[in-house]
Amino acid sequence: MRMCICCNTKMVENCGIKVKWAGYGIDLTDDENKLYGGRLGEPKMAICPSCGEVSIYLADVEKLKN
């Protein structure tokens, strides 16, 4: 459960991110210089229903540990 850092309200998790006018999506990477390597996965988002604060996070952090 994610809590809002602004107002300490329980956030709505597992929200997605959509890019307007493009269907390519977003990938997180551990090295911005790698074109295809180092991909960590798609980001998730949590939104606070009280104040609107947005938190972007990586759901599966196992790739960071390797």
C-alpha positions in Angstrom: 0.0 0.0 0.0 1.4 3.4 -1.0 0.7 6.4 1.1 0.7 9.9 -0.3 3.8 11.9 0.7 1.8 15.1 0.7 -1.3 14.3 2.7 -0.8 10.7 4.0 -3.8 9.3 2.2 -3.9 5.8 0.7 -3.0 6.0 -3.0 -4.8 4.2 -5.9 -2.1 1.9 -7.3 -1.5 0.1 -10.6 -2.5 3.0 -12.7 -1.0 3.2 -16.2 0.7 5.9 -18.2 -0.4 6.6 -21.8 1.4 8.8 -24.2 -0.8 11.1 -26.4 -0.6 10.7 -30.1 1.9 7.8 -29.9 1.4 4.1 -29.2 5.0 3.3 -28.4 4.7 3.3 -24.6 7.4 4.0 -22.0 10.1 1.6 -20.7 12.4 2.2 -17.7 16.1 1.5 -18.2 19.1 1.3 -15.9 21.4 2.8 -18.5 20.1 5.6 -20.8 23.0 5.0 -23.2 21.8 1.5 -24.1 19.3 1.4 -27.0 17.7 -2.0 -26.3 19.6 -3.4 -23.3 19.0 -2.6 -19.7 15.2 -2.5 -19.8 13.6 -2.7 -16.4 10.0 -2.8 -17.5 7.0 -0.4 -17.8 6.4 2.1 -15.1 3.3 2.0 -12.9 1.6 5.0 -11.3 -0.2 5.6 -8.0 -2.5 8.6 -7.7 -3.7 10.2 -4.5 -7.5 10.5 -4.6 -7.4 13.4 -2.1 -4.8 15.8 -3.4 -3.9 14.4 -6.8 -0.2 13.7 -6.1 1.3 11.3 -8.6 3.9 8.7 -7.9 5.7 6.7 -10.6 7.2 3.4 -9.6 8.6 0.1 -10.9 6.4 -2.8 -9.8 9.1 -5.5 -10.2 12.4 -4.4 -8.7 14.2 -7.8 -9.1 16.0 -6.6 -12.2 17.6 -3.8 -10.2 19.1 -6.3 -7.8 21.0 -8.2 -10.5 
